[in-house]
Amino acid sequence: MRRSLRDQRPAVDQTAFESELAYLVGDVTVGARSSLWPFVCLRGDRGATVVGEETNVQEFSMLHGASIGDGVTIGHNVVVDYATVESHSLVGMSSTVQADAVVESDCLVAAGSLVTQGQTVPEGHLAYGAPAETRPLTDDQRAEISRVHELYVEHAQQYRDEGHFE
């Protein structure tokens, strides 16, 4: 469902997959070939929420005043609140990225982690724990970020092409 607020309307690229059970309000932009899965909430009520191209936002996640780059995976049940996740990163299930935090490009936030207010996860690093500590990514972790990204771009295309309401 899309809802306007204070003359701001969500804008979703025509090539994106948007579940009929996703909720978008206000100043929200979603880029090409991205996907918004069921029970996702994107709030642009007090600042823009931007989702880049080929980015997937999975079930039960909430983005509020967030900036999300291209080729990002936002796992199930993630909260990104007034924070930035740069391109080609993966934020694992049930993680939180708090206000003014930055997850730089090519990063992995491990499932259940807490990136605290104002924290920066340096490019090419793994963030893990609560509060999150960081260390450089392994080659296997880099490959997993790419694998999941590619899987969801294909998955979204299938949903756009074959999905039907019943």
C-alpha positions, 0 to 999 in steps of 0.5 A: 500500500502506498500512502501520501503524506504532506504532498509527498508520494512514494515513487517506485520504479516500474521494474521493481517488485512491490508486494501488495502487503508492503507499506510505503508512506511519504517521501519514499523512492525505490530504484530499478529492479529492487524488491519489497517483500511482504510486511515491509514498512518504508517510512518517509514521514520525517525525512526521505527513505531511499532504496537504490537499484537491485536492492531487496528489503525482506519480510518484516523490515522497517526503513525510516528516514534511511538511505540504502544503496544499490545492490543491498540485501536487507534481511528479514526483520531488520530496522534501519532508522535514520541511517545509511547502508551503502552499496553492495552490503548485506544487513542480516536478519534481526539486525538494527542500524541506529540513527546516524550510523553508516554501513559503508560499501561491501559490508556484512552486518551479521544476523542479530547485530546492533550498529549503534548510533553514530557508528561507522562500519568501514568498507569491506568489514563484517559487523557482529554482535551487540554492540557491533564490533568489526573485522575485515570480511573473508573472501567467502563472506564477500562471495555470499553477499554477491550470491544473495544479491543475485538470488533476490534480483532473479527472485523478484523478476520471477515474482514480477513475471509470474505472480498473480493475485488469487 
